[in-house]
Amino acid sequence: MKNIITLALLLIGTSLFAQINPANIVIVRDSFGVPHIYANTDAEAAYGLAWAHSEDDFEHIQHNLLSAKGLLGSVIGKEGVLFDYGMKFLGIDTFVDANLNKDLSPEFIKVMQGYVQGLNDYAAKHPDEVLMKQALPFTVNDAVKGYTLNLALMSGVGMALKAIKEDRITEFYAPNETGSNALAIAPSHTEDGKAYLLINSHQPIEGRFAWYEAHISSAEGWDAIGGLFPGGATIFVGTNKNLGWAHTTNYHTIGDIYKLQVKGGKYLYDGKWLPFATRKAKLKVKLGGIKLGVTKKLYYSEQGPVFKSKHGYYAIRFPSYRDLRAAEQWYRMNKARNWGEFEKAIRMEAVAQFNIIYSDVQGNIFWQSAGMFPIRSTAIPWKQPIDGTRSDLVWNKLLPYSQKPALFNPSCGYVFNCNQTPYNCSGDACNWQGGFIGCQPFQYNRGERFGEMMKQINGKVTWADFMRIKFDNSYCKDSSYAKRFANVYKLDENQYPDIADGIRTLKQWNWQGNTDSKGAAVAMLMHHYLLKKHKFPFAMLMIRKELVPAEEAVWALRESKKFLLKTHGTTDVTLGTIQRHIRGNINIPADGLREVNRAADAKLYDKKLGIFRIESGDGYIQMNKYSPSGVEILSINAYGASAKPSSKHYNDQMQMFQNHQFKTMTFDKETIMRNAERIYRPGE
């Protein structure tokens, strides 16, 4: 009886958006399980996407929407309650509820209604997969809150809160473990006269922020193939029949941290002691088999939300949690038919952070370091934390579209970004020359290596060149890595006889992350122990002013040697022996290293066997050609189309992924239908 009542409640909940008839939607699964969704309207297509994605990963879709309801902690515990807290701390819950119908177009709200109806209908049909029945039905507001929170956290807020908690505010811009590569080459500079586009985002390869590949097609003109995250209602990176785009993360100072002077429950502001605005957040966290209720009092100053640590009171101010239109901007980008329409979409400036790299069938290429960048006063040296007692240091305007770093069809014939500074985005004669307060000054090995390899090409770029750049796994010999790790590679084995073998191996290493490389194995382990010591992302080691001290390198090499002797009985091992690509019944050697073009971020997986497992880095990749005859699409994902172990597509792309091979994707419906593995309608 209880299950019948629950199912009835679910069905009642979905009736709010009963305008979508699943009979109007067709889902076609190709031989790799990738869904191709066909419908008459965009709203129906969104319903089909929600249904297909739920079939493959309903668990993580729910995670991203449960945080919108403040219920993720009730399901997954401490990690989840941090997102529940962030939703209320940033005021996203009330902001979205107050502004959704004003800020989003009726057209797009209808699309989102179709999407959440798809989720709710799937839940009704599959109650055994529902993580928390009282959370249903999901609403448009929930989906938009999920977008807004996750983008805010990715766009600096998460790093700022971590920096405050750990008292590392001067480093709060520290990049996280994710990154991305993107490269666009104009047809005038390619051997076959076609524009090239690399889409290569670096995310966790499974979980809430892992890429899912889909093809969405409606009779209203929405026709796009690409990647999205669980809970996403559109393609985030990918291509339509006329144009494609990639995103990479930039690290401009998108927001600020203010140090407050507090006394007696008030804070000093322009010579006056002002009371904090407050609200209460009621949270629940799962600990073992019980759920504990927690009430947190939240504080707000003129600058923004206030976070109290043992080091003091700090307010944060970021534009990202005060704009909910990102989902609609991506929808408009999906539907753009040419450069003019695409530019109109990105002029919404609703996505808080991310570079855009673009190619199209007309031969245009484009790069923009996009995002919401505050216009700050030039009167002070702008260093974190900011003096929170002064109102003149509180910005209220954002850099306009026309002043953001950008290049359109540069004469050098290419644009690229691998999370590096915008001052290195093309050939030397074409690099962007502007500037603004907070502009990212630093770069990493991948950006340096892309630029280096492009400059080494004499004549026009071949497709083999393009592939070689993407899968290069080297550190530059004269780069940020070489400079920061200089002390490591200068170590004298005679001075450290106990690790002389490791020092010699590193000196003989060619700085490439091949699976058969012994030097790469030593380097990977050394990097691992240095990160363990410092507790920050590897990329930070390449942008800090300080070099890696020799004594730290010696310690890391000693730890590496102890690890190898304990787990493998020898130090004579290759990278592929200890760095593996693992899922289900597949366990294969993995190439690549941290911060090389073939990005591979590995985490210790089996202490006894001494095995590291790739957890992030290269994941979903598209490599496309554009010409007046259309787009040619190659794609691959790190695992497969489904997150469910029972699916045949749980890990069927893994070997191809490690072999640097691709599957061919197409917009041609006849070809898709002819080669389909399964054709069905939602609910069948």
C-alpha positions as CSV (number, residue, x, y, z in Angstrom):
1,M,0.0,0.0,0.0
2,K,2.8,2.4,0.9
3,N,4.4,2.0,-2.6
4,I,1.1,2.5,-4.3
5,I,0.5,5.8,-2.4
6,T,4.1,6.9,-3.2
7,L,3.6,6.2,-6.9
8,A,0.3,8.0,-6.9
9,L,1.9,11.1,-5.3
10,L,4.6,11.0,-7.9
11,L,2.1,10.9,-10.7
12,I,0.1,13.8,-9.1
13,G,3.3,15.8,-8.9
14,T,4.0,15.3,-12.6
15,S,0.5,16.5,-13.7
16,L,1.6,20.1,-13.2
17,F,3.4,19.8,-16.5
18,A,1.3,17.3,-18.3
19,Q,1.5,19.1,-21.6
20,I,4.2,16.7,-22.9
21,N,3.0,13.5,-24.5
22,P,5.8,10.9,-24.6
23,A,4.3,9.4,-27.7
24,N,5.6,12.4,-29.6
25,I,9.2,11.6,-28.7
26,V,11.6,9.0,-30.2
27,I,14.8,7.9,-28.6
28,V,17.3,6.2,-30.9
29,R,20.3,4.5,-29.2
30,D,23.3,4.0,-31.5
31,S,25.8,1.2,-31.3
32,F,27.6,2.9,-28.4
33,G,24.4,3.6,-26.5
34,V,24.4,7.4,-27.2
35,P,20.9,8.7,-27.3
36,H,19.6,10.6,-30.3
37,I,16.4,12.3,-29.3
38,Y,13.8,13.3,-31.9
39,A,10.7,15.4,-31.2
40,N,8.4,18.0,-32.8
41,T,9.0,20.7,-30.2
42,D,12.0,21.8,-28.1
43,A,10.1,21.1,-24.9
44,E,9.4,17.5,-26.0
45,A,13.1,17.1,-27.0
46,A,14.1,18.3,-23.5
47,Y,11.7,15.7,-22.0
48,G,13.4,13.0,-24.1
49,L,16.8,14.1,-23.0
50,A,15.7,14.0,-19.3
51,W,14.3,10.5,-19.9
52,A,17.3,9.1,-21.7
53,H,19.8,10.6,-19.3
54,S,17.8,9.2,-16.4
55,E,18.0,5.8,-17.9
56,D,21.8,6.1,-17.8
57,D,22.5,8.1,-14.6
58,F,19.4,9.1,-12.6
59,E,21.3,8.9,-9.4
60,H,23.6,11.9,-10.2
61,I,20.8,13.9,-11.8
62,Q,19.0,13.6,-8.5
63,H,22.1,14.7,-6.6
64,N,22.3,17.9,-8.6
65,L,18.6,18.7,-8.0
66,L,18.5,17.5,-4.4
67,S,20.9,20.3,-3.4
68,A,18.4,22.8,-4.8
69,K,15.9,21.5,-2.2
70,G,18.5,21.5,0.5
71,L,18.3,17.7,0.8
72,L,21.5,16.3,-0.6
73,G,23.1,16.0,2.8
74,S,20.1,13.8,3.8
75,V,21.2,11.4,1.1
76,I,25.0,11.4,0.8
77,G,26.0,12.9,4.1
78,K,28.7,15.5,4.8
79,E,29.7,16.2,1.2
80,G,26.1,16.8,0.3
81,V,25.3,19.1,3.1
82,L,28.0,21.5,2.0
83,F,26.0,22.0,-1.2
84,D,22.8,22.4,0.8
85,Y,24.5,25.0,2.9
86,G,26.0,26.8,-0.2
87,M,22.5,27.1,-1.7
88,K,21.2,29.0,1.3
89,F,24.4,30.8,2.3
90,L,24.5,32.4,-1.2
91,G,20.8,33.1,-1.2
92,I,20.3,31.2,-4.5
93,D,17.2,29.5,-3.3
94,T,15.3,32.8,-2.6
95,F,16.9,34.6,-5.5
96,V,15.8,32.1,-8.1
97,D,12.3,31.8,-6.7
98,A,11.9,35.6,-6.8
99,N,13.4,36.2,-10.3
100,L,12.9,33.1,-12.5
101,N,9.8,34.2,-14.3
102,K,11.2,37.7,-14.8
103,D,14.7,36.7,-16.0
104,L,13.9,33.7,-18.2
105,S,11.9,33.8,-21.4
106,P,8.5,32.0,-21.6
107,E,10.0,30.0,-24.5
108,F,12.8,28.7,-22.4
109,I,10.7,28.1,-19.3
110,K,8.5,25.8,-21.4
111,V,11.7,23.9,-22.4
112,M,12.6,23.5,-18.8
113,Q,9.1,22.4,-17.9
114,G,9.5,19.6,-20.5
115,Y,12.8,18.6,-19.0
116,V,11.6,18.4,-15.4
117,Q,8.4,16.5,-16.5
118,G,10.7,14.0,-18.1
119,L,12.6,13.5,-14.8
120,N,9.4,13.3,-12.8
121,D,7.8,10.8,-15.2
122,Y,10.9,8.7,-15.1
123,A,10.8,8.7,-11.3
124,A,7.1,7.7,-11.3
125,K,7.9,4.7,-13.6
126,H,11.1,3.7,-11.6
127,P,10.3,4.3,-7.9
128,D,13.1,1.9,-6.9
129,E,15.7,4.4,-8.3
130,V,14.3,7.4,-6.4
131,L,16.8,8.4,-3.7
132,M,14.4,10.5,-1.6
133,K,10.7,10.3,-2.4
134,Q,9.7,13.4,-0.4
135,A,11.9,15.5,-2.8
136,L,9.6,14.9,-5.7
137,P,8.3,16.4,-7.9
138,F,11.3,18.3,-9.2
139,T,10.5,21.7,-10.5
140,V,11.9,24.2,-13.0
141,N,13.0,26.3,-10.0
142,D,15.0,23.3,-8.7
143,A,16.7,22.7,-12.0
144,V,17.7,26.4,-12.4
145,K,18.9,26.5,-8.8
146,G,21.1,23.6,-9.5
147,Y,22.7,25.3,-12.5
148,T,23.2,28.5,-10.5
149,L,24.8,26.9,-7.5
150,N,27.1,24.7,-9.5
151,L,28.3,27.5,-11.7
152,A,28.8,29.8,-8.7
153,L,31.0,27.2,-7.0
154,M,32.9,26.5,-10.2
155,S,33.4,30.2,-10.8
156,G,35.4,31.1,-7.8
157,V,33.0,30.9,-4.9
158,G,34.1,27.4,-3.9
159,M,37.8,28.3,-4.0
160,A,37.1,31.5,-2.0
161,L,35.4,29.6,0.8
162,K,38.2,27.0,0.9
163,A,40.8,29.8,1.0
164,I,39.0,31.5,4.0
165,K,38.7,28.2,5.9
166,E,42.3,27.3,5.3
167,D,43.7,30.8,5.8
168,R,45.1,30.9,2.3
169,I,43.3,33.9,1.0
170,T,46.2,35.3,-1.0
171,E,46.1,32.1,-3.1
172,F,42.3,32.0,-3.4
173,Y,42.3,32.0,-7.2
174,A,44.1,28.6,-7.0
175,P,42.9,26.5,-9.9
176,N,41.1,23.3,-9.1
177,E,42.0,19.9,-10.5
178,T,39.8,20.3,-13.6
179,G,40.9,22.1,-16.7
180,S,40.4,22.0,-20.4
181,N,42.0,22.1,-23.8
182,A,40.5,23.8,-26.9
183,L,41.9,24.8,-30.3
184,A,40.3,26.2,-33.4
185,I,42.1,26.5,-36.7
186,A,40.9,28.5,-39.7
187,P,40.4,26.8,-43.1
188,S,43.1,29.1,-44.6
189,H,45.6,27.4,-42.4
190,T,44.6,23.7,-42.8
191,E,45.8,21.3,-45.4
192,D,42.2,20.3,-46.5
193,G,40.8,23.8,-46.3
194,K,38.4,23.0,-43.5
195,A,38.1,24.7,-40.1
196,Y,39.1,22.5,-37.2
197,L,37.8,22.5,-33.6
198,L,39.1,20.6,-30.6
199,I,36.6,20.2,-27.7
200,N,38.5,18.7,-24.7
201,S,37.2,19.5,-21.2
202,H,38.8,18.1,-18.1
203,Q,36.3,17.1,-15.5
204,P,35.9,14.2,-13.2
205,I,35.2,11.2,-15.5
206,E,32.3,9.9,-13.3
207,G,29.9,11.4,-10.9
208,R,27.9,14.6,-10.6
209,F,30.1,16.5,-13.0
210,A,31.0,13.9,-15.5
211,W,30.2,14.4,-19.2
212,Y,27.3,12.7,-20.8
213,E,27.0,12.6,-24.6
214,A,23.6,13.2,-26.3
215,H,22.1,14.3,-29.6
216,I,19.0,16.5,-29.2
217,S,16.9,17.2,-32.3
218,S,13.5,18.9,-32.7
219,A,11.5,20.2,-35.6
220,E,11.8,23.7,-34.0
221,G,15.4,23.9,-35.0
222,W,17.3,22.5,-32.0
223,D,19.8,20.0,-33.4
224,A,23.0,19.6,-31.4
225,I,25.5,16.9,-30.4
226,G,27.7,17.2,-27.4
227,G,28.3,16.9,-23.7
228,L,26.4,18.0,-20.6
229,F,26.4,17.3,-16.9
230,P,23.7,15.4,-14.9
231,G,20.8,17.8,-14.5
232,G,21.7,19.7,-17.6
233,A,18.9,20.4,-20.0
234,T,21.0,21.4,-23.1
235,I,24.3,20.7,-24.6
236,F,27.1,22.5,-22.8
237,V,29.9,21.9,-25.3
238,G,29.5,20.5,-28.7
239,T,28.3,21.2,-32.2
240,N,25.2,21.7,-34.3
241,K,25.1,21.4,-38.1
242,N,26.6,24.8,-38.6
243,L,28.9,25.6,-35.7
244,G,30.6,24.3,-32.7
245,W,32.1,25.6,-29.4
246,A,34.3,24.5,-26.6
247,H,34.7,25.8,-23.1
248,T,37.8,26.0,-20.9
249,T,38.1,27.5,-17.4
250,N,39.7,30.9,-17.0
251,Y,41.2,32.1,-13.7
252,H,40.5,35.8,-13.6
253,T,39.7,37.2,-10.2
254,I,36.0,37.0,-10.7
255,G,35.0,38.0,-7.2
256,D,36.6,39.3,-4.0
257,I,37.0,38.4,-0.3
258,Y,36.6,41.3,2.2
259,K,38.1,41.2,5.7
260,L,35.5,42.6,8.1
261,Q,36.1,44.4,11.4
262,V,33.5,43.0,13.8
263,K,32.6,44.1,17.3
264,G,29.5,43.2,19.4
265,G,27.8,41.5,16.5
266,K,28.2,44.5,14.2
267,Y,30.7,45.3,11.4
268,L,32.5,48.6,10.6
269,Y,31.5,50.1,7.3
270,D,32.4,53.7,6.3
271,G,32.9,54.6,10.0
272,K,29.6,53.2,11.2
273,W,28.9,50.0,13.0
274,L,26.2,48.2,11.1
275,P,24.1,45.2,12.1
276,F,24.4,42.1,9.9
277,A,21.3,40.9,8.0
278,T,20.6,37.3,9.0
279,R,18.6,34.3,8.1
280,K,18.5,30.7,9.4
281,A,19.3,27.6,7.3
282,K,17.8,24.4,8.5
283,L,19.9,21.5,7.2
284,K,20.0,17.7,7.5
285,V,23.0,15.5,7.3
286,K,23.1,11.7,7.0
287,L,25.6,10.2,9.5
288,G,25.6,6.4,9.3
289,G,22.0,5.3,9.6
290,I,20.6,8.4,11.1
291,K,19.8,11.9,9.9
292,L,20.8,14.8,12.1
293,G,19.1,18.2,11.9
294,V,21.4,21.3,12.0
295,T,20.4,24.9,12.1
296,K,22.9,27.5,10.9
297,K,22.6,31.2,11.3
298,L,23.7,33.0,8.2
299,Y,25.1,36.5,8.1
300,Y,25.2,39.1,5.3
301,S,27.0,42.4,5.0
302,E,26.9,45.2,2.3
303,Q,29.5,43.2,0.4
304,G,27.6,39.9,0.4
305,P,27.4,36.6,2.4
306,V,29.7,36.5,5.4
307,F,31.7,33.4,6.4
308,K,33.2,33.1,9.9
309,S,36.4,31.1,10.4
310,K,38.8,30.9,13.3
311,H,40.8,33.6,11.5
312,G,38.0,36.2,11.4
313,Y,34.9,37.3,9.5
314,Y,35.0,37.5,5.8
315,A,32.5,38.6,3.2
316,I,32.5,37.4,-0.4
317,R,31.2,39.2,-3.4
318,F,30.8,37.3,-6.7
319,P,28.4,38.1,-9.6
320,S,27.9,34.4,-10.3
321,Y,25.2,33.7,-7.7
322,R,23.1,36.7,-8.8
323,D,22.4,35.6,-12.4
324,L,20.2,32.6,-13.2
325,R,20.2,32.8,-17.0
326,A,23.1,30.5,-17.9
327,A,20.9,27.6,-18.8
328,E,19.0,29.8,-21.3
329,Q,22.3,31.2,-22.8
330,W,23.4,27.6,-23.5
331,Y,20.1,26.9,-25.1
332,R,20.5,29.9,-27.4
333,M,24.0,28.8,-28.3
334,N,22.7,25.3,-29.1
335,K,20.2,26.8,-31.6
336,A,22.4,29.4,-33.2
337,R,22.7,28.9,-37.0
338,N,25.6,31.2,-37.7
339,W,28.1,33.5,-36.1
340,G,25.7,36.4,-35.8
341,E,23.2,34.3,-33.9
342,F,25.9,32.7,-31.8
343,E,27.3,36.1,-30.8
344,K,23.9,37.3,-29.9
345,A,23.6,34.3,-27.5
346,I,26.9,34.9,-25.8
347,R,26.1,38.6,-25.5
348,M,23.7,37.5,-22.8
349,E,26.8,37.2,-20.7
350,A,25.0,34.9,-18.3
351,V,27.7,32.3,-17.9
352,A,29.9,33.4,-15.0
353,Q,33.1,31.9,-16.2
354,F,34.7,30.0,-19.1
355,N,36.6,30.7,-22.3
356,I,34.7,30.1,-25.5
357,I,36.5,28.7,-28.6
358,Y,34.4,28.5,-31.8
359,S,34.5,27.3,-35.4
360,D,31.8,27.2,-38.1
361,V,31.0,26.1,-41.6
362,Q,31.6,29.6,-43.0
363,G,35.3,29.2,-41.8
364,N,35.1,31.6,-38.9
365,I,37.0,31.0,-35.7
366,F,36.7,32.9,-32.4
367,W,38.0,33.0,-28.9
368,Q,36.7,34.9,-26.0
369,S,37.8,34.8,-22.3
370,A,34.2,35.1,-21.2
371,G,32.6,35.6,-17.8
372,M,31.4,38.1,-15.3
373,F,34.4,40.3,-14.5
374,P,34.0,43.2,-11.9
375,I,35.1,46.7,-12.8
376,R,37.3,47.6,-9.8
377,S,38.7,50.8,-8.7
378,T,42.3,51.6,-9.9
379,A,42.9,53.6,-6.7
380,I,44.4,50.7,-4.7
381,P,46.6,47.7,-5.2
382,W,43.9,45.0,-5.5
383,K,45.2,42.2,-3.3
384,Q,43.1,39.7,-1.3
385,P,41.6,40.1,1.2
386,I,40.1,43.5,0.5
387,D,39.5,46.1,3.3
388,G,35.9,45.5,4.3
389,T,35.4,48.8,6.1
390,R,35.2,50.9,2.9
391,S,32.3,51.2,0.5
392,D,34.4,52.6,-2.3
393,L,36.0,49.1,-2.6
394,V,32.7,47.5,-3.3
395,W,32.2,47.1,-7.0
396,N,28.7,47.2,-8.6
397,K,29.4,47.0,-12.4
398,L,30.8,44.3,-14.7
399,L,33.2,44.6,-17.6
400,P,31.2,45.0,-20.8
401,Y,31.3,42.5,-23.7
402,S,33.3,44.8,-25.9
403,Q,36.2,45.0,-23.4
404,K,36.6,41.3,-22.7
405,P,39.6,39.4,-24.2
406,A,38.6,38.2,-27.6
407,L,39.9,37.4,-31.1
408,F,37.8,36.9,-34.2
409,N,39.4,35.4,-37.3
410,P,43.0,36.5,-36.4
411,S,45.5,36.6,-39.2
412,C,47.6,33.9,-37.5
413,G,44.9,31.5,-38.3
414,Y,44.3,29.8,-34.9
415,V,43.1,30.4,-31.4
416,F,43.5,28.2,-28.4
417,N,43.1,28.0,-24.6
418,C,44.2,25.5,-22.1
419,N,43.4,27.5,-19.0
420,Q,46.4,29.8,-19.5
421,T,46.5,33.6,-19.5
422,P,44.6,35.4,-22.3
423,Y,47.8,37.0,-23.3
424,N,48.8,33.7,-24.9
425,C,45.9,32.8,-27.2
426,S,47.2,32.7,-30.7
427,G,50.4,33.4,-32.7
428,D,52.8,36.0,-31.4
429,A,51.6,38.6,-33.9
430,C,47.9,38.1,-32.9
431,N,47.8,37.7,-29.2
432,W,45.3,39.8,-27.3
433,Q,46.8,43.1,-26.0
434,G,44.2,44.5,-23.6
435,G,43.9,44.3,-19.8
436,F,41.7,44.8,-16.7
437,I,42.1,44.6,-13.0
438,G,42.0,40.9,-12.0
439,C,43.0,39.6,-15.4
440,Q,44.7,36.2,-15.2
441,P,48.5,36.6,-15.6
442,F,49.7,33.0,-15.3
443,Q,49.7,29.9,-17.5
444,Y,50.4,26.2,-17.3
445,N,52.2,23.6,-19.2
446,R,49.3,22.7,-21.5
447,G,48.9,26.2,-22.8
448,E,52.6,26.6,-23.2
449,R,52.8,23.2,-25.0
450,F,49.9,24.0,-27.4
451,G,51.5,27.3,-28.3
452,E,54.9,25.7,-28.7
453,M,53.6,22.9,-31.0
454,M,51.6,25.2,-33.2
455,K,54.7,27.4,-33.8
456,Q,56.7,24.4,-34.8
457,I,54.4,23.6,-37.7
458,N,55.8,24.8,-41.0
459,G,53.1,25.3,-43.6
460,K,49.5,24.3,-43.2
461,V,48.2,22.2,-40.4
462,T,47.4,18.6,-41.2
463,W,44.8,16.5,-39.4
464,A,47.8,14.4,-38.1
465,D,49.3,17.6,-36.6
466,F,46.0,18.3,-35.0
467,M,45.7,14.9,-33.4
468,R,49.4,15.0,-32.4
469,I,48.9,18.2,-30.5
470,K,45.8,16.9,-28.7
471,F,47.5,13.6,-27.5
472,D,50.9,15.0,-26.8
473,N,51.9,14.0,-23.2
474,S,55.0,16.0,-22.7
475,Y,56.1,18.8,-20.4
476,C,57.8,21.7,-22.1
477,K,61.6,21.8,-21.4
478,D,61.5,25.6,-21.0
479,S,58.2,26.3,-19.2
480,S,56.5,26.8,-16.0
481,Y,56.9,23.2,-15.1
482,A,60.7,23.2,-15.9
483,K,61.2,26.4,-13.8
484,R,59.2,25.3,-10.8
485,F,60.7,21.8,-10.7
486,A,64.2,22.9,-11.6
487,N,65.6,21.8,-8.2
488,V,64.2,18.3,-8.7
489,Y,66.0,17.7,-12.0
490,K,69.3,19.1,-10.6
491,L,69.5,16.7,-7.7
492,D,72.9,15.0,-7.3
493,E,72.6,11.2,-7.0
494,N,75.9,11.1,-5.2
495,Q,74.6,13.3,-2.5
496,Y,71.5,11.1,-2.0
497,P,72.7,7.5,-2.5
498,D,69.5,6.0,-1.1
499,I,67.5,7.5,-3.9
500,A,70.2,7.6,-6.6
501,D,68.3,5.2,-8.8
502,G,65.2,7.5,-8.8
503,I,67.3,10.6,-9.5
504,R,69.0,8.9,-12.4
505,T,65.7,7.7,-13.9
506,L,64.3,11.3,-13.8
507,K,67.5,12.7,-15.4
508,Q,67.2,10.1,-18.2
509,W,63.5,10.7,-18.7
510,N,62.3,12.4,-21.8
511,W,59.4,14.2,-19.9
512,Q,56.7,12.2,-21.7
513,G,53.9,10.3,-20.1
514,N,54.0,7.1,-22.1
515,T,52.7,3.9,-20.5
516,D,56.1,2.2,-21.1
517,S,58.0,5.0,-19.4
518,K,59.8,4.3,-16.1
519,G,60.7,8.0,-15.7
520,A,57.0,8.9,-16.0
521,A,56.2,6.4,-13.2
522,V,58.7,8.1,-10.9
523,A,57.5,11.6,-11.8
524,M,53.8,10.7,-11.3
525,L,54.6,9.3,-7.8
526,M,56.8,12.3,-6.9
527,H,54.0,14.6,-8.0
528,H,51.5,12.6,-5.9
529,Y,53.5,13.0,-2.7
530,L,54.1,16.7,-3.3
531,L,50.4,17.2,-3.6
532,K,49.8,15.2,-0.5
533,K,52.2,17.4,1.4
534,H,50.8,20.7,0.2
535,K,47.1,19.8,-0.1
536,F,46.5,21.9,-3.2
537,P,46.1,21.2,-6.9
538,F,49.1,20.3,-9.0
539,A,48.6,23.4,-11.2
540,M,49.4,25.5,-8.2
541,L,53.0,24.1,-8.2
542,M,53.4,25.8,-11.7
543,I,52.1,29.2,-10.8
544,R,53.6,29.8,-7.3
545,K,56.6,32.0,-7.1
546,E,58.4,29.5,-5.0
547,L,60.3,26.7,-6.7
548,V,59.8,23.2,-5.3
549,P,62.5,23.0,-2.7
550,A,65.2,20.3,-3.1
551,E,64.5,18.9,0.3
552,E,60.8,18.4,-0.6
553,A,61.7,16.7,-3.8
554,V,64.1,14.4,-1.9
555,W,61.3,13.5,0.6
556,A,58.8,12.8,-2.2
557,L,61.3,10.6,-4.1
558,R,62.0,8.6,-0.9
559,E,58.3,8.2,-0.3
560,S,57.9,7.1,-3.9
561,K,60.7,4.5,-3.6
562,K,59.2,3.1,-0.3
563,F,55.8,2.8,-2.0
564,L,57.2,0.9,-5.0
565,L,59.3,-1.5,-3.0
566,K,56.4,-2.2,-0.6
567,T,53.7,-2.7,-3.4
568,H,55.7,-4.0,-6.4
569,G,59.0,-5.2,-4.8
570,T,61.0,-3.1,-7.2
571,T,61.5,0.4,-8.4
572,D,61.8,-0.8,-12.0
573,V,58.2,-0.2,-13.0
574,T,56.5,1.6,-15.9
575,L,53.8,4.2,-15.8
576,G,51.2,1.8,-17.2
577,T,51.9,-0.7,-14.4
578,I,50.8,1.7,-11.7
579,Q,48.5,4.2,-13.5
580,R,45.4,2.4,-14.8
581,H,42.1,3.1,-16.5
582,I,39.6,1.1,-14.5
583,R,35.9,0.5,-14.6
584,G,34.0,-2.7,-14.1
585,N,35.8,-5.6,-15.6
586,I,38.3,-3.4,-17.6
587,N,41.6,-2.5,-16.1
588,I,44.1,-1.2,-18.7
589,P,47.3,0.9,-18.7
590,A,46.7,4.7,-18.9
591,D,49.0,7.2,-20.5
592,G,49.2,10.9,-19.7
593,L,50.2,12.9,-16.7
594,R,48.9,15.9,-14.7
595,E,49.0,19.1,-16.8
596,V,50.1,17.6,-20.1
597,N,47.9,17.8,-23.2
598,R,46.8,14.2,-22.6
599,A,45.7,15.1,-19.1
600,A,45.5,12.3,-16.6
601,D,44.8,13.0,-12.9
602,A,45.2,9.7,-11.0
603,K,44.3,8.9,-7.4
604,L,45.6,6.0,-5.3
605,Y,43.0,3.2,-5.8
606,D,44.6,0.1,-4.4
607,K,47.2,0.6,-1.6
608,K,48.0,-3.1,-1.4
609,L,48.6,-3.5,-5.2
610,G,50.1,-0.1,-5.6
611,I,47.6,1.0,-8.3
612,F,46.5,4.5,-9.2
613,R,43.2,5.0,-11.1
614,I,42.5,7.9,-13.5
615,E,39.7,10.0,-12.0
616,S,39.8,13.2,-14.0
617,G,41.5,14.9,-16.9
618,D,40.6,13.9,-20.4
619,G,37.0,12.7,-20.6
620,Y,34.6,13.7,-23.3
621,I,36.4,14.8,-26.5
622,Q,35.1,16.0,-29.9
623,M,37.5,16.7,-32.8
624,N,35.5,18.3,-35.7
625,K,35.9,19.6,-39.2
626,Y,33.7,22.4,-40.6
627,S,33.2,23.4,-44.3
628,P,30.4,24.6,-46.5
629,S,29.3,20.9,-46.9
630,G,28.7,20.6,-43.2
631,V,30.4,19.3,-40.1
632,E,32.4,16.0,-39.6
633,I,32.3,14.9,-36.0
634,L,34.6,12.5,-34.1
635,S,33.9,11.9,-30.4
636,I,34.9,9.7,-27.5
637,N,34.1,9.4,-23.8
638,A,36.4,8.0,-21.1
639,Y,34.0,5.2,-20.1
640,G,30.8,4.8,-22.0
641,A,27.3,6.2,-22.4
642,S,25.9,4.7,-19.2
643,A,26.8,5.0,-15.5
644,K,25.0,1.8,-14.7
645,P,27.2,-1.3,-14.2
646,S,24.6,-3.5,-15.7
647,S,24.7,-1.7,-19.0
648,K,26.8,-3.0,-21.9
649,H,27.7,0.7,-22.5
650,Y,29.2,1.1,-19.0
651,N,32.7,0.8,-20.2
652,D,32.7,0.0,-23.9
653,Q,34.6,3.1,-25.0
654,M,37.5,2.7,-22.6
655,Q,39.9,0.8,-24.9
656,M,39.3,3.2,-27.8
657,F,39.8,6.1,-25.4
658,Q,43.2,4.7,-24.3
659,N,44.1,4.0,-28.0
660,H,43.4,7.6,-29.0
661,Q,40.6,6.4,-31.2
662,F,37.2,7.9,-32.0
663,K,33.7,7.0,-33.0
664,T,32.0,8.9,-35.8
665,M,28.9,10.9,-35.0
666,T,26.4,12.2,-37.5
667,F,23.3,14.4,-37.8
668,D,22.0,12.3,-40.7
669,K,18.8,10.7,-39.4
670,E,18.6,8.0,-42.0
671,T,22.1,6.8,-41.0
672,I,21.3,7.0,-37.3
673,M,18.1,5.0,-37.7
674,R,19.7,2.4,-40.0
675,N,22.4,1.7,-37.5
676,A,20.3,1.9,-34.4
677,E,20.7,-0.5,-31.5
678,R,17.3,0.4,-30.2
679,I,14.4,2.7,-31.2
680,Y,11.7,3.4,-28.6
681,R,9.6,6.1,-26.9
682,P,9.9,7.1,-23.3
683,G,8.1,4.7,-21.0
684,E,8.1,1.8,-23.5
